[in-house]
Amino acid sequence: MRQSGLLAKTMAGPWAALGGMLLILGGVLWVNRYLEYQRVGAREQERLSAQAQVIEKNLAWNLNAVNQVLTALQRDSSWLGGDGRSVAGRLATLTSAMSGVRTLAIVDARGTIKAANRPELAGRNFKDREYFRTPALRPDAGLLYVSPPFKTSLGVFALNLTRTIRGPRGEFAGVVSATLDPEYFATLLSSVRYRPDMRALVAHEDGTLFMMVPEGNRVLGRNLTAPGTFFARHRASGLQTTTHAGTAHLTGERRLMVWRTMRPAGLKMDRQLLVAVSRDRDAVYDVWRYETMVRAGLYLLLVVAATAGLYRYRLRQRQFERQNADSALLLRESAERLHLATGAAGVGVWDYDPRTGQLLWDQAMFALYGADPAAFPADYRAWRDAVLPEDLAATEALLQTAIGGGSPSAPCSASGAGTASCAASRRSPGSVSTPPATPCAWSG
């Protein structure tokens, strides 16, 4: 029972060691893939943030350019009283020289367009438009008003930038307004897309979506302020740049998104514009997922190979242990039979090593000689002194013949070199002789 328990412990040791090493390797692999996952996400966030800044810088440059034109028109009140056709021509010239502007209009205090680069707009009243109502209610000559996106009378989804015009006594006299061209925004947003799954958008601070590519007109005007949306979380944070991961409100897809609030230097605006760029999360981690699957496959192959190798090794080891056990059993049985045979025949067995002079006796030899095993010196001289003087010369000659590899007078077999083994029988107490038929063995 104790041997079976020891065997079980011996068997369990290598398996426990292998399991421990595989667990450690698996843990290292998991940590490596987790850290790589974090690095992939961080790198993609940096790239998205950089693209959002590109959009912001280009839009800020455009807004500043439009603001300079509007400021120049604001300071020259003669535009309100000038000839409509002449003013429209000048406005058309300005519009053609600016990128991103489709309409320039001068509106009086009643909301009627006095002049515009588009003749079809002249004389029309837009007092209910947000881009007129807000500056009319809260006029501030130093402020650039950014209207929420809306559908124009010409059927275009756009937003207006507006500055107030003061009359001779500082009263509100009207506005100068620029309608931004959505095509300009679409081109700009498309330019930053470096992957097919990438999206870019511009939204008004009130949550109205102005432009998104590649979706285009399908989502224009959608409201992004629903609780929990990326837009709502970004606006509530008060930060200029935020990063989000999760399900997008507009598309229902899992996205990695960076929002950025535009804050053009030196430009005072009543409302801000916000830009965002995003990518499909699954697409972001495609390479990481593939590499992880490859490494997991290699790890599983290693586990199978190591397990199979150890199993085969342990199987062969068990076979070898069984063979050793069988051999040991045979040796014990042979020794027992030899002990019974020598005991019955009154024969003792001794071993002699001529290189060291060491002499080993079995219990039968000690019994034949009447010697005490504890006091026996175990060397050649002790045996030599015990042999009868008349037998000593013949016995030593026989021994030397066996050692030298010759043919002793008595039957003897020899092989190898190193130890002589002979059987001896006692004639009388204190004496021994080697009879002619006594076998003698020389073994290595």
DRENDO-1510 file (C-alpha; in Angstrom, 1 decimal, always signed):
<recs>
REC; n; res; u; v; w
REC; 1; MET; +0.0; +0.0; +0.0 .
REC; 2; ARG; +2.9; +2.3; +0.9 .
REC; 3; GLN; +4.6; +1.5; -2.4 .
REC; 4; SER; +1.5; +2.2; -4.4 .
REC; 5; GLY; +1.2; +5.6; -2.7 .
REC; 6; LEU; +4.9; +6.4; -3.4 .
REC; 7; LEU; +4.4; +5.3; -7.0 .
REC; 8; ALA; +1.4; +7.6; -7.3 .
REC; 9; LYS; +3.4; +10.5; -5.9 .
REC; 10; THR; +6.3; +9.7; -8.3 .
REC; 11; MET; +3.8; +9.6; -11.2 .
REC; 12; ALA; +2.1; +12.8; -10.2 .
REC; 13; GLY; +5.3; +14.8; -9.8 .
REC; 14; PRO; +6.1; +15.2; -13.6 .
REC; 15; TRP; +2.5; +15.9; -14.5 .
REC; 16; ALA; +2.3; +18.6; -11.8 .
REC; 17; ALA; +5.5; +20.1; -13.1 .
REC; 18; LEU; +4.3; +20.1; -16.7 .
REC; 19; GLY; +0.9; +21.5; -15.7 .
REC; 20; GLY; +2.6; +24.3; -13.7 .
REC; 21; MET; +4.9; +25.2; -16.6 .
REC; 22; LEU; +2.0; +25.2; -19.1 .
REC; 23; LEU; -0.1; +27.4; -16.7 .
REC; 24; ILE; +2.8; +29.8; -16.3 .
REC; 25; LEU; +3.3; +29.9; -20.1 .
REC; 26; GLY; -0.4; +30.4; -20.6 .
REC; 27; GLY; -0.5; +33.2; -18.1 .
REC; 28; VAL; +2.5; +34.9; -19.8 .
REC; 29; LEU; +0.7; +34.6; -23.2 .
REC; 30; TRP; -2.5; +36.0; -21.8 .
REC; 31; VAL; -0.8; +39.0; -20.2 .
REC; 32; ASN; +1.1; +39.6; -23.5 .
REC; 33; ARG; -2.1; +39.6; -25.5 .
REC; 34; TYR; -3.9; +41.8; -22.9 .
REC; 35; LEU; -1.1; +44.4; -23.0 .
REC; 36; GLU; -1.0; +44.3; -26.8 .
REC; 37; TYR; -4.8; +44.8; -26.8 .
REC; 38; GLN; -4.3; +47.9; -24.7 .
REC; 39; ARG; -1.5; +49.1; -27.0 .
REC; 40; VAL; -3.6; +48.6; -30.1 .
REC; 41; GLY; -6.5; +50.6; -28.6 .
REC; 42; ALA; -4.1; +53.4; -27.4 .
REC; 43; ARG; -2.4; +53.7; -30.8 .
REC; 44; GLU; -5.8; +53.9; -32.6 .
REC; 45; GLN; -7.1; +56.5; -30.1 .
REC; 46; GLU; -4.0; +58.6; -30.8 .
REC; 47; ARG; -4.5; +58.3; -34.6 .
REC; 48; LEU; -8.2; +59.2; -34.3 .
REC; 49; SER; -7.3; +62.1; -32.0 .
REC; 50; ALA; -4.8; +63.4; -34.6 .
REC; 51; GLN; -7.4; +63.2; -37.4 .
REC; 52; ALA; -9.9; +65.1; -35.2 .
REC; 53; GLN; -7.3; +67.8; -34.7 .
REC; 54; VAL; -6.7; +68.0; -38.5 .
REC; 55; ILE; -10.4; +68.6; -39.0 .
REC; 56; GLU; -10.5; +71.1; -36.3 .
REC; 57; LYS; -7.5; +73.1; -37.6 .
REC; 58; ASN; -9.0; +73.2; -41.2 .
REC; 59; LEU; -12.4; +74.2; -40.0 .
REC; 60; ALA; -10.9; +76.8; -37.6 .
REC; 61; TRP; -9.0; +78.3; -40.5 .
REC; 62; ASN; -12.2; +78.4; -42.6 .
REC; 63; LEU; -14.2; +80.0; -39.8 .
REC; 64; ASN; -11.6; +82.6; -39.2 .
REC; 65; ALA; -11.6; +83.5; -42.9 .
REC; 66; VAL; -15.3; +83.7; -43.0 .
REC; 67; ASN; -15.4; +85.8; -39.9 .
REC; 68; GLN; -12.9; +88.3; -41.3 .
REC; 69; VAL; -15.2; +88.8; -44.4 .
REC; 70; LEU; -18.2; +89.2; -42.2 .
REC; 71; THR; -16.4; +91.6; -39.9 .
REC; 72; ALA; -15.5; +93.7; -42.9 .
REC; 73; LEU; -19.1; +93.7; -44.2 .
REC; 74; GLN; -20.3; +94.5; -40.6 .
REC; 75; ARG; -18.2; +97.7; -40.4 .
REC; 76; ASP; -19.3; +99.0; -43.7 .
REC; 77; SER; -23.0; +100.0; -43.2 .
REC; 78; SER; -23.2; +101.3; -46.8 .
REC; 79; TRP; -24.0; +97.8; -47.8 .
REC; 80; LEU; -27.5; +98.2; -46.4 .
REC; 81; GLY; -28.3; +101.3; -48.5 .
REC; 82; GLY; -26.4; +100.5; -51.6 .
REC; 83; ASP; -27.8; +99.4; -55.0 .
REC; 84; GLY; -29.0; +95.8; -54.7 .
REC; 85; ARG; -27.5; +94.6; -58.0 .
REC; 86; SER; -24.2; +96.2; -57.3 .
REC; 87; VAL; -23.9; +94.9; -53.8 .
REC; 88; ALA; -25.0; +91.4; -55.0 .
REC; 89; GLY; -22.2; +91.4; -57.6 .
REC; 90; ARG; -19.6; +92.3; -54.9 .
REC; 91; LEU; -21.0; +89.6; -52.6 .
REC; 92; ALA; -20.7; +87.1; -55.5 .
REC; 93; THR; -17.1; +88.1; -56.0 .
REC; 94; LEU; -16.3; +87.6; -52.3 .
REC; 95; THR; -18.1; +84.2; -52.3 .
REC; 96; SER; -16.2; +82.9; -55.2 .
REC; 97; ALA; -12.9; +83.8; -53.5 .
REC; 98; MET; -13.8; +82.0; -50.3 .
REC; 99; SER; -13.8; +78.2; -49.8 .
REC; 100; GLY; -16.6; +76.6; -47.9 .
REC; 101; VAL; -19.2; +79.4; -48.4 .
REC; 102; ARG; -22.2; +79.0; -50.7 .
REC; 103; THR; -24.2; +82.2; -49.8 .
REC; 104; LEU; -23.4; +85.7; -48.5 .
REC; 105; ALA; -26.4; +87.8; -47.5 .
REC; 106; ILE; -27.1; +91.2; -45.9 .
REC; 107; VAL; -30.3; +91.2; -43.9 .
REC; 108; ASP; -32.0; +94.3; -42.5 .
REC; 109; ALA; -33.5; +94.7; -39.0 .
REC; 110; ARG; -36.9; +93.3; -40.2 .
REC; 111; GLY; -35.3; +90.0; -41.5 .
REC; 112; THR; -35.5; +90.9; -45.2 .
REC; 113; ILE; -32.6; +90.1; -47.4 .
REC; 114; LYS; -31.4; +93.4; -48.9 .
REC; 115; ALA; -28.6; +91.8; -51.0 .
REC; 116; ALA; -27.1; +88.3; -51.6 .
REC; 117; ASN; -24.8; +86.7; -54.0 .
REC; 118; ARG; -27.8; +84.6; -55.1 .
REC; 119; PRO; -30.3; +87.0; -56.8 .
REC; 120; GLU; -33.3; +84.6; -56.1 .
REC; 121; LEU; -32.9; +85.3; -52.3 .
REC; 122; ALA; -33.2; +89.1; -52.6 .
REC; 123; GLY; -36.3; +90.6; -50.9 .
REC; 124; ARG; -37.3; +87.4; -49.1 .
REC; 125; ASN; -37.9; +87.6; -45.4 .
REC; 126; PHE; -36.2; +85.2; -43.0 .
REC; 127; LYS; -37.0; +86.7; -39.6 .
REC; 128; ASP; -38.1; +83.3; -38.2 .
REC; 129; ARG; -34.7; +81.7; -39.0 .
REC; 130; GLU; -32.5; +80.9; -36.0 .
REC; 131; TYR; -29.5; +82.6; -37.6 .
REC; 132; PHE; -31.5; +85.9; -37.5 .
REC; 133; ARG; -33.7; +85.6; -34.4 .
REC; 134; THR; -30.8; +84.9; -32.0 .
REC; 135; PRO; -28.6; +87.9; -32.9 .
REC; 136; ALA; -31.7; +90.1; -33.1 .
REC; 137; LEU; -32.7; +89.1; -29.5 .
REC; 138; ARG; -29.2; +89.3; -28.1 .
REC; 139; PRO; -27.1; +91.6; -30.4 .
REC; 140; ASP; -23.4; +91.6; -29.7 .
REC; 141; ALA; -21.2; +93.2; -32.4 .
REC; 142; GLY; -18.1; +91.3; -31.1 .
REC; 143; LEU; -19.7; +87.8; -31.3 .
REC; 144; LEU; -19.8; +85.4; -34.2 .
REC; 145; TYR; -23.2; +83.6; -34.1 .
REC; 146; VAL; -23.2; +79.9; -35.2 .
REC; 147; SER; -26.7; +78.7; -36.1 .
REC; 148; PRO; -27.9; +75.2; -35.6 .
REC; 149; PRO; -28.0; +73.2; -38.9 .
REC; 150; PHE; -31.2; +73.7; -40.9 .
REC; 151; LYS; -32.6; +73.1; -44.4 .
REC; 152; THR; -32.4; +76.3; -46.5 .
REC; 153; SER; -35.0; +77.6; -48.8 .
REC; 154; LEU; -33.0; +76.3; -51.6 .
REC; 155; GLY; -33.2; +72.7; -50.2 .
REC; 156; VAL; -29.7; +72.5; -48.9 .
REC; 157; PHE; -28.9; +71.3; -45.3 .
REC; 158; ALA; -26.5; +73.9; -44.0 .
REC; 159; LEU; -25.6; +76.2; -41.1 .
REC; 160; ASN; -25.0; +80.0; -41.0 .
REC; 161; LEU; -22.3; +82.2; -39.5 .
REC; 162; THR; -23.7; +85.6; -38.6 .
REC; 163; ARG; -22.5; +89.0; -37.3 .
REC; 164; THR; -24.8; +91.9; -36.3 .
REC; 165; ILE; -24.9; +95.3; -38.0 .
REC; 166; ARG; -25.3; +98.4; -35.8 .
REC; 167; GLY; -27.2; +101.5; -36.9 .
REC; 168; PRO; -26.0; +105.1; -36.5 .
REC; 169; ARG; -27.1; +105.1; -32.8 .
REC; 170; GLY; -25.8; +101.6; -32.0 .
REC; 171; GLU; -29.1; +100.0; -32.5 .
REC; 172; PHE; -29.6; +96.6; -34.1 .
REC; 173; ALA; -29.8; +97.3; -37.8 .
REC; 174; GLY; -29.6; +93.8; -39.3 .
REC; 175; VAL; -27.0; +91.0; -39.9 .
REC; 176; VAL; -24.5; +89.8; -42.4 .
REC; 177; SER; -24.7; +86.1; -42.8 .
REC; 178; ALA; -22.7; +83.4; -44.5 .
REC; 179; THR; -24.1; +80.0; -45.3 .
REC; 180; LEU; -21.5; +77.3; -45.1 .
REC; 181; ASP; -21.2; +74.9; -48.0 .
REC; 182; PRO; -21.9; +71.3; -46.9 .
REC; 183; GLU; -19.8; +70.0; -49.8 .
REC; 184; TYR; -16.8; +71.6; -48.3 .
REC; 185; PHE; -17.4; +69.8; -45.1 .
REC; 186; ALA; -17.9; +66.5; -46.8 .
REC; 187; THR; -14.6; +66.8; -48.7 .
REC; 188; LEU; -12.7; +67.8; -45.6 .
REC; 189; LEU; -14.2; +64.9; -43.5 .
REC; 190; SER; -13.5; +62.4; -46.3 .
REC; 191; SER; -9.9; +63.5; -46.5 .
REC; 192; VAL; -9.1; +62.2; -43.0 .
REC; 193; ARG; -10.5; +58.7; -43.5 .
REC; 194; TYR; -7.6; +56.2; -43.6 .
REC; 195; ARG; -9.7; +53.0; -43.3 .
REC; 196; PRO; -13.0; +52.0; -45.0 .
REC; 197; ASP; -14.7; +51.5; -41.7 .
REC; 198; MET; -13.8; +55.0; -40.5 .
REC; 199; ARG; -16.4; +57.8; -40.0 .
REC; 200; ALA; -16.0; +61.5; -39.5 .
REC; 201; LEU; -18.7; +64.0; -38.5 .
REC; 202; VAL; -19.4; +67.6; -37.5 .
REC; 203; ALA; -22.1; +68.5; -35.0 .
REC; 204; HIS; -23.5; +71.7; -33.5 .
REC; 205; GLU; -23.2; +72.3; -29.8 .
REC; 206; ASP; -27.0; +71.9; -29.4 .
REC; 207; GLY; -26.6; +68.2; -30.6 .
REC; 208; THR; -27.8; +68.6; -34.2 .
REC; 209; LEU; -25.7; +66.5; -36.6 .
REC; 210; PHE; -24.5; +68.7; -39.5 .
REC; 211; MET; -22.4; +66.3; -41.6 .
REC; 212; MET; -21.2; +62.7; -41.4 .
REC; 213; VAL; -19.2; +60.7; -44.0 .
REC; 214; PRO; -19.7; +58.3; -45.5 .
REC; 215; GLU; -23.4; +58.2; -44.5 .
REC; 216; GLY; -24.1; +61.6; -46.0 .
REC; 217; ASN; -27.8; +62.8; -46.2 .
REC; 218; ARG; -29.2; +59.8; -44.4 .
REC; 219; VAL; -28.4; +61.1; -41.0 .
REC; 220; LEU; -28.3; +64.9; -41.4 .
REC; 221; GLY; -30.1; +66.7; -38.7 .
REC; 222; ARG; -30.3; +63.8; -36.3 .
REC; 223; ASN; -30.2; +64.7; -32.6 .
REC; 224; LEU; -27.3; +63.4; -30.6 .
REC; 225; THR; -28.2; +64.5; -27.2 .
REC; 226; ALA; -30.0; +61.3; -26.0 .
REC; 227; PRO; -28.7; +60.4; -22.5 .
REC; 228; GLY; -25.7; +58.1; -22.5 .
REC; 229; THR; -24.6; +58.9; -26.1 .
REC; 230; PHE; -21.0; +59.6; -26.8 .
REC; 231; PHE; -21.9; +63.2; -27.7 .
REC; 232; ALA; -23.8; +63.8; -24.4 .
REC; 233; ARG; -21.0; +62.3; -22.4 .
REC; 234; HIS; -18.4; +64.4; -24.2 .
REC; 235; ARG; -20.4; +67.6; -23.8 .
REC; 236; ALA; -21.0; +66.9; -20.1 .
REC; 237; SER; -17.3; +66.3; -19.4 .
REC; 238; GLY; -16.3; +69.9; -20.2 .
REC; 239; LEU; -13.1; +68.6; -21.8 .
REC; 240; GLN; -11.9; +69.5; -25.3 .
REC; 241; THR; -11.1; +65.9; -26.3 .
REC; 242; THR; -12.7; +62.7; -25.0 .
REC; 243; THR; -12.4; +59.1; -26.1 .
REC; 244; HIS; -15.3; +56.6; -26.1 .
REC; 245; ALA; -15.8; +52.9; -26.8 .
REC; 246; GLY; -19.1; +51.2; -27.1 .
REC; 247; THR; -22.3; +51.2; -29.1 .
REC; 248; ALA; -22.8; +54.3; -31.3 .
REC; 249; HIS; -26.3; +55.9; -30.9 .
REC; 250; LEU; -26.6; +56.7; -34.7 .
REC; 251; THR; -25.7; +53.3; -36.2 .
REC; 252; GLY; -25.9; +50.8; -33.3 .
REC; 253; GLU; -22.4; +49.6; -34.1 .
REC; 254; ARG; -19.6; +49.0; -31.7 .
REC; 255; ARG; -17.3; +52.0; -32.3 .
REC; 256; LEU; -14.1; +53.5; -31.0 .
REC; 257; MET; -14.7; +57.3; -31.1 .
REC; 258; VAL; -12.9; +60.5; -30.4 .
REC; 259; TRP; -14.9; +63.7; -29.9 .
REC; 260; ARG; -13.2; +67.2; -30.0 .
REC; 261; THR; -14.8; +70.6; -29.3 .
REC; 262; MET; -13.6; +73.3; -31.6 .
REC; 263; ARG; -12.1; +76.3; -29.8 .
REC; 264; PRO; -10.5; +78.5; -32.5 .
REC; 265; ALA; -8.0; +80.9; -31.0 .
REC; 266; GLY; -9.1; +84.6; -31.1 .
REC; 267; LEU; -12.6; +83.7; -32.4 .
REC; 268; LYS; -15.5; +84.5; -30.0 .
REC; 269; MET; -18.5; +82.3; -30.9 .
REC; 270; ASP; -21.9; +82.0; -29.2 .
REC; 271; ARG; -22.0; +78.2; -29.9 .
REC; 272; GLN; -19.2; +75.7; -30.7 .
REC; 273; LEU; -18.9; +73.2; -33.4 .
REC; 274; LEU; -17.8; +69.7; -32.4 .
REC; 275; VAL; -16.0; +67.1; -34.6 .
REC; 276; ALA; -15.7; +63.4; -34.1 .
REC; 277; VAL; -13.9; +60.5; -35.8 .
REC; 278; SER; -14.5; +56.8; -35.2 .
REC; 279; ARG; -13.7; +53.3; -36.3 .
REC; 280; ASP; -15.4; +50.0; -36.0 .
REC; 281; ARG; -14.0; +48.3; -32.9 .
REC; 282; ASP; -13.9; +44.9; -34.6 .
REC; 283; ALA; -11.9; +46.2; -37.5 .
REC; 284; VAL; -9.5; +48.0; -35.1 .
REC; 285; TYR; -8.7; +44.7; -33.4 .
REC; 286; ASP; -8.7; +42.4; -36.5 .
REC; 287; VAL; -4.9; +42.0; -36.6 .
REC; 288; TRP; -4.8; +41.6; -32.9 .
REC; 289; ARG; -7.5; +38.9; -33.0 .
REC; 290; TYR; -5.8; +37.0; -35.8 .
REC; 291; GLU; -2.4; +37.0; -34.0 .
REC; 292; THR; -4.1; +36.0; -30.8 .
REC; 293; MET; -5.8; +33.0; -32.5 .
REC; 294; VAL; -2.4; +32.0; -34.1 .
REC; 295; ARG; -0.7; +32.1; -30.7 .
REC; 296; ALA; -3.5; +30.3; -29.0 .
REC; 297; GLY; -3.3; +27.6; -31.7 .
REC; 298; LEU; +0.4; +27.2; -31.2 .
REC; 299; TYR; -0.1; +27.1; -27.4 .
REC; 300; LEU; -2.7; +24.3; -27.8 .
REC; 301; LEU; -0.3; +22.4; -30.1 .
REC; 302; LEU; +2.4; +22.8; -27.5 .
REC; 303; VAL; +0.1; +21.5; -24.7 .
REC; 304; VAL; -0.9; +18.5; -26.8 .
REC; 305; ALA; +2.7; +17.7; -27.8 .
REC; 306; ALA; +4.0; +18.1; -24.3 .
REC; 307; THR; +1.2; +16.0; -22.8 .
REC; 308; ALA; +1.7; +13.3; -25.3 .
REC; 309; GLY; +5.4; +13.3; -24.9 .
REC; 310; LEU; +5.3; +13.1; -21.1 .
REC; 311; TYR; +2.6; +10.4; -21.4 .
REC; 312; ARG; +4.8; +8.3; -23.7 .
REC; 313; TYR; +7.8; +8.9; -21.5 .
REC; 314; ARG; +5.9; +7.9; -18.4 .
REC; 315; LEU; +4.6; +4.8; -20.1 .
REC; 316; ARG; +8.1; +3.7; -21.1 .
REC; 317; GLN; +9.3; +4.5; -17.6 .
REC; 318; ARG; +6.6; +2.3; -16.1 .
REC; 319; GLN; +7.6; -0.5; -18.4 .
REC; 320; PHE; +11.2; -0.1; -17.4 .
REC; 321; GLU; +10.2; -0.1; -13.7 .
REC; 322; ARG; +8.2; -3.2; -14.2 .
REC; 323; GLN; +11.1; -4.9; -16.0 .
REC; 324; ASN; +13.4; -3.8; -13.1 .
REC; 325; ALA; +11.0; -5.2; -10.6 .
REC; 326; ASP; +10.7; -8.5; -12.5 .
REC; 327; SER; +14.6; -8.7; -12.6 .
REC; 328; ALA; +14.9; -7.9; -8.9 .
REC; 329; LEU; +12.3; -10.6; -8.2 .
REC; 330; LEU; +14.3; -13.1; -10.3 .
REC; 331; LEU; +17.5; -12.1; -8.5 .
REC; 332; ARG; +15.9; -12.6; -5.1 .
REC; 333; GLU; +14.5; -16.0; -6.1 .
REC; 334; SER; +17.9; -17.0; -7.5 .
REC; 335; ALA; +19.6; -15.9; -4.3 .
REC; 336; GLU; +17.1; -17.8; -2.2 .
REC; 337; ARG; +17.7; -20.9; -4.3 .
REC; 338; LEU; +21.4; -20.5; -4.1 .
REC; 339; HIS; +21.2; -20.0; -0.3 .
REC; 340; LEU; +19.1; -23.1; +0.0 .
REC; 341; ALA; +21.5; -25.1; -2.3 .
REC; 342; THR; +24.6; -24.0; -0.5 .
REC; 343; GLY; +23.0; -24.5; +2.9 .
REC; 344; ALA; +22.0; -28.0; +2.0 .
REC; 345; ALA; +25.3; -28.9; +0.5 .
REC; 346; GLY; +27.4; -27.4; +3.3 .
REC; 347; VAL; +29.1; -25.1; +0.8 .
REC; 348; GLY; +30.1; -21.5; +1.3 .
REC; 349; VAL; +30.7; -18.8; -1.3 .
REC; 350; TRP; +33.3; -16.2; -1.2 .
REC; 351; ASP; +34.4; -13.3; -3.5 .
REC; 352; TYR; +37.9; -12.1; -3.8 .
REC; 353; ASP; +39.1; -8.9; -5.6 .
REC; 354; PRO; +42.8; -9.3; -6.3 .
REC; 355; ARG; +43.2; -5.5; -7.0 .
REC; 356; THR; +42.2; -4.5; -3.5 .
REC; 357; GLY; +42.7; -7.7; -1.6 .
REC; 358; GLN; +39.2; -7.5; -0.3 .
REC; 359; LEU; +37.5; -10.8; +0.6 .
REC; 360; LEU; +33.8; -11.2; +1.0 .
REC; 361; TRP; +32.2; -14.3; +2.6 .
REC; 362; ASP; +28.6; -15.4; +2.8 .
REC; 363; GLN; +27.1; -16.7; +6.1 .
REC; 364; ALA; +27.8; -20.3; +5.1 .
REC; 365; MET; +31.6; -19.5; +5.0 .
REC; 366; PHE; +31.5; -17.9; +8.4 .
REC; 367; ALA; +29.7; -21.0; +9.7 .
REC; 368; LEU; +32.2; -23.4; +8.0 .
REC; 369; TYR; +35.1; -21.6; +9.5 .
REC; 370; GLY; +33.5; -20.8; +12.8 .
REC; 371; ALA; +34.4; -17.2; +12.4 .
REC; 372; ASP; +32.7; -14.1; +13.8 .
REC; 373; PRO; +31.5; -11.9; +11.0 .
REC; 374; ALA; +32.0; -8.8; +13.1 .
REC; 375; ALA; +35.7; -9.7; +13.9 .
REC; 376; PHE; +36.6; -11.0; +10.4 .
REC; 377; PRO; +39.2; -8.7; +8.8 .
REC; 378; ALA; +37.8; -9.4; +5.3 .
REC; 379; ASP; +41.1; -9.7; +3.4 .
REC; 380; TYR; +43.1; -12.3; +1.6 .
REC; 381; ARG; +45.5; -13.0; +4.5 .
REC; 382; ALA; +42.6; -14.0; +6.8 .
REC; 383; TRP; +41.6; -16.7; +4.4 .
REC; 384; ARG; +45.2; -17.8; +3.6 .
REC; 385; ASP; +45.9; -18.3; +7.3 .
REC; 386; ALA; +42.8; -20.5; +7.6 .
REC; 387; VAL; +43.8; -23.0; +4.9 .
REC; 388; LEU; +45.6; -26.2; +5.8 .
REC; 389; PRO; +49.3; -25.8; +5.2 .
REC; 390; GLU; +49.4; -28.9; +2.9 .
REC; 391; ASP; +46.6; -27.5; +0.7 .
REC; 392; LEU; +47.8; -23.9; +0.6 .
REC; 393; ALA; +50.2; -24.2; -2.3 .
REC; 394; ALA; +47.7; -26.0; -4.6 .
REC; 395; THR; +44.8; -23.7; -3.7 .
REC; 396; GLU; +46.9; -20.5; -4.3 .
REC; 397; ALA; +48.1; -22.0; -7.6 .
REC; 398; LEU; +44.5; -22.7; -8.6 .
REC; 399; LEU; +43.5; -19.1; -7.7 .
REC; 400; GLN; +46.4; -17.5; -9.6 .
REC; 401; THR; +45.6; -19.6; -12.6 .
REC; 402; ALA; +42.0; -18.3; -12.6 .
REC; 403; ILE; +43.2; -14.7; -12.1 .
REC; 404; GLY; +45.7; -15.0; -14.9 .
REC; 405; GLY; +43.1; -16.4; -17.3 .
REC; 406; GLY; +44.8; -19.8; -17.6 .
REC; 407; SER; +43.2; -23.2; -17.2 .
REC; 408; PRO; +43.2; -24.4; -13.6 .
REC; 409; SER; +43.6; -28.1; -12.8 .
REC; 410; ALA; +40.1; -28.1; -11.4 .
REC; 411; PRO; +37.0; -27.4; -13.6 .
REC; 412; CYS; +36.7; -23.6; -13.8 .
REC; 413; SER; +35.0; -21.0; -16.0 .
REC; 414; ALA; +36.3; -17.4; -16.4 .
REC; 415; SER; +35.2; -14.2; -18.1 .
REC; 416; GLY; +36.2; -10.5; -17.8 .
REC; 417; ALA; +38.6; -9.4; -15.2 .
REC; 418; GLY; +38.5; -8.2; -11.6 .
REC; 419; THR; +37.0; -10.7; -9.0 .
REC; 420; ALA; +37.5; -14.3; -8.4 .
REC; 421; SER; +34.6; -16.3; -6.9 .
REC; 422; CYS; +35.0; -19.8; -5.6 .
REC; 423; ALA; +33.1; -22.3; -3.5 .
REC; 424; ALA; +34.8; -23.8; -0.5 .
REC; 425; SER; +33.9; -26.6; +1.9 .
REC; 426; ARG; +35.2; -27.2; +5.3 .
REC; 427; ARG; +37.1; -30.4; +6.1 .
REC; 428; SER; +37.6; -29.8; +9.7 .
REC; 429; PRO; +37.2; -26.8; +12.1 .
REC; 430; GLY; +39.6; -24.1; +11.1 .
REC; 431; SER; +40.6; -25.5; +7.7 .
REC; 432; VAL; +39.3; -25.5; +4.1 .
REC; 433; SER; +40.2; -26.9; +0.8 .
REC; 434; THR; +39.1; -26.6; -2.8 .
REC; 435; PRO; +38.2; -30.0; -4.2 .
REC; 436; PRO; +38.9; -30.7; -7.8 .
REC; 437; ALA; +35.2; -30.5; -8.7 .
REC; 438; THR; +34.6; -27.2; -6.9 .
REC; 439; PRO; +33.6; -24.6; -9.5 .
REC; 440; CYS; +35.4; -21.3; -9.7 .
REC; 441; ALA; +34.1; -18.2; -11.5 .
REC; 442; TRP; +36.0; -15.1; -12.7 .
REC; 443; SER; +33.5; -12.3; -13.4 .
REC; 444; GLY; +33.8; -8.6; -14.2 .
</recs>
